[in-house]
């Protein structure tokens, strides 16, 4: 939809003042928004804060300014940017003045929330300015407005001198006064934008909130948000963090650090104007490629920690050191800031062109996510400092975000190009060497692994062809998934042995290593949930199986030297998440191969036997680390230091999986198939985010699978810390074994009695089990403690099967309501696709249990000396699951009440037409 021609072709009166004053106002707002980057350093010293607490303090205003951008952007679209802009400045001025009354850390955090209102001005200004310009000049105009980011440099230039001369409170008072004056000047020098004036003249009412939020369903909005998370969120984070970094790394004083920090902030702000010009002239795509390409290189150089190398030369050792000095660092920071500024303009180039009536809403959500980067990243920087002890760890994280953004953008562009030229590409040979002799009769002859005709509901097809193919794919999928779980959970055993061979880590650090694979595993599952219909199950299973090699080999080398830095173990723990992510894609893939009558059993076998990887790793690793399985190839053993002698080959905990991973990956590539009819884009699958039962089942599956995987990760170390006199590792594998077998062997219970009813009683048992663990912990009774955990594992396994049995039943029933006019076969096909996506997505959310449960145990022990506090939290969660299951599904009137009592049946066609 385009704006009226008159607005694009004529120059509305007041346009120059609107742009100029908006930019000036945004500069003042941004100066206030980043005030803690300077005064926070003095506050940190006064209150004795840690790096993590400092990161939270400087990031809190960014949080407020980010979260309110969406609603402020919508209000600007509805009621006009001018009045909303003034309101934002007045509110932020009052909050900044009240900051001077803060007296301890909690009150400073509370005041910082109010200061953050200033950051919401960005979404208002984007909406207001864009309405004065046509598409041909919006990139330049928004680039000029965005140059108000230079307010961060103003704070860094001026605030240190004011603070040294008069104290940090004077900085807050002066900044609040400047913001109040700016609000008054802005009101009297600007006018309402032309669209608002025309709407008021015609009496047209603003669009409702629901219409404003409609564009947020588009995936490209969220892709833009990730880009902005880096180019803007990263800019804000570094603007806040650089003074602290420069003082800590190079020993500078606050004034000099502020000046150099400004040398980064100024180009990252002013050159945003040039980014708008380039986007208008050459296109945003080219600008974004340059932005991410240079940013990846710059962040890699800046992330390289000072390192001393010793090379064994011919005539003796040759030593040299790699370290970036202050001048090269400042130069690279300048380059990074410059290209970030170009990227900020390029991201916003498209929004007013494609969403002219929803600039505030779309720009607000993109700005919200970008602003969240400015909140999350400083906290992450501080946490990485505390965890790794490496100053450059902040740039390591920035490198990762930039690389992911670049890859996603490139993959999306390539997918668009392939779609546009799909017919021509399909006629090309698979190898360029064949092009000269490639003829029409050769087209498609080498792609025999894709099943074009797949009708599992057709009994004749299934008996003659389908069952054999499906079972072969399942037989290959199970060991691949088992290995994925084994690598994912290997840290649950390794962390318990690290102190024995000389690694001096605290209990909390060890729990972090046990918990971190759960974070990446769960996060990757969110993406893996949608990959099979996009890339195909064969290719994806092969790739994710090969990816297990990285953490397996890395662990094998890292544990051989007790001087290995802690941050390397953190990285390896995160990489083990590759195994956790595989579950979502594996279950989604297998769900397409089997008919309804056998789908539940196939999924139970795939998941249950795959879950056995947890038990296998906890059974196999304690044995293989006691012998040199690989001889000289595996390396020397490590001396045991805490039991009076002995040796361990702890590297075998990683190396033992390497040959099996290779065999499984080759089997997946040469033995599995893709199903053509299972292909679907992310947009087609993303409809599940509108299904409320998707979110309900996420909660319930977190209670079952989240408990299973979380207890699997946390139990060995918990038992070792609470019962140090007992060798708990020899029993640890039994819990996951019980959970995996109960999942594999009890699927028929849910089929017979109904998944909802079984799930209800599962949570009752789990609540009693949690109470039992608390009781026996207090009694210091290991036998009772272990028995209660076995009960929790057994119940979680039964619940894993019953919750997955619920999902297809729920979606088949709900599809009758959602698609009443569609045929039965159409509803079935849609429920299949949505059920597969929901199964993958719920498994992703539930997998966060692998992080939260071990981390809860560690935090509980750190705070109270025991694990009871964490267990009471789990009990409360199980009680909520009991209530939710009853209310939505099993009570009279619940969605599954009639189905599970045989009063209704969901019709399933006996045949499926070829497609």
Buried (B, 14 or more C-beta within 10 A) or exposed (E): EEBEEEBEEEEBEBBEBBBBBBBBBBBBBBBBBBBBBBBBBBBBEEBEBEBBBBBBBBBBBBBBBBBBBBBBBBBBBBBBBBBBBBBBBBBBBBBBBBBBEBEEBEEBBBBBBBBBBBBBBBBBBBBBBBBBBBBEBBBBBBBBBBBBBBBBBBBBBBBBEBBEEEBBBBBBBBBBEBBBEBBEBBBEEBBBBBBBBBBEEEEEEBBEEEBBBEBBEBEEBBBBBBBBBBBBBBBBBBBBBBBBBBBEBBEBEBBBBBBBBBBBBBBBBBBBBBBBBBBBEEEBBEBBBBBBEBBBBBBBBBBBBEEEEEEEEEEEEEEEEEEBEBEEBBBBBBBBBBBBBBBBBBBBBBBBBBBBBBBBBBBBBBBBBBBBBBBBBBBBBBBBBBBBEBBBBBBBBBBBBBBBBBEBBEEBEEEEEEEEEEEEEEEEBEEEEEEEEBEEEEEEEEEEBBBEEBBBBBBEBBEEBBBEBBBBBBBBBBBBBBBBBBBBBBBBBBBBBBBBBBBEBEBEBBBBBBBBBBBBBBBBBBBBBBBBBBBBBBBBBBBBBBBBBBBBBBBBBBBBBEEBBBBBBBBBBBBBBBBBBBBBBBBBBBBBBBBBEBBBBBBBBBBBBBBBBBBBBBBBBBEBBBEBBBEEEBBEBBEBBEEEEBBBBBBBBBBBBBEBBBBBBEBBBEBBBBBEBBBBEBEBBBBBEEBEBBBBBBBBBBBBBBBBBBBBBBBBBBBBBBBEEBEBBEBBBBBBBBBBBBBBBBBEBBBEBBBBBBBBBBBBBBBBBBBBBBBBBEEEBBEBBBBBBBBBBBBBBBBBBBBBBBBBBBBBBBBBEBEEEBEEBEBBBBBBBBBBBBBBBBBBBBBBBBBBBBBBBBBBBEEEEBBBBBBBBBBEBBBEBBEBBBEBBBBEEBBBBBBBEEEEEBEBEEEBEEE
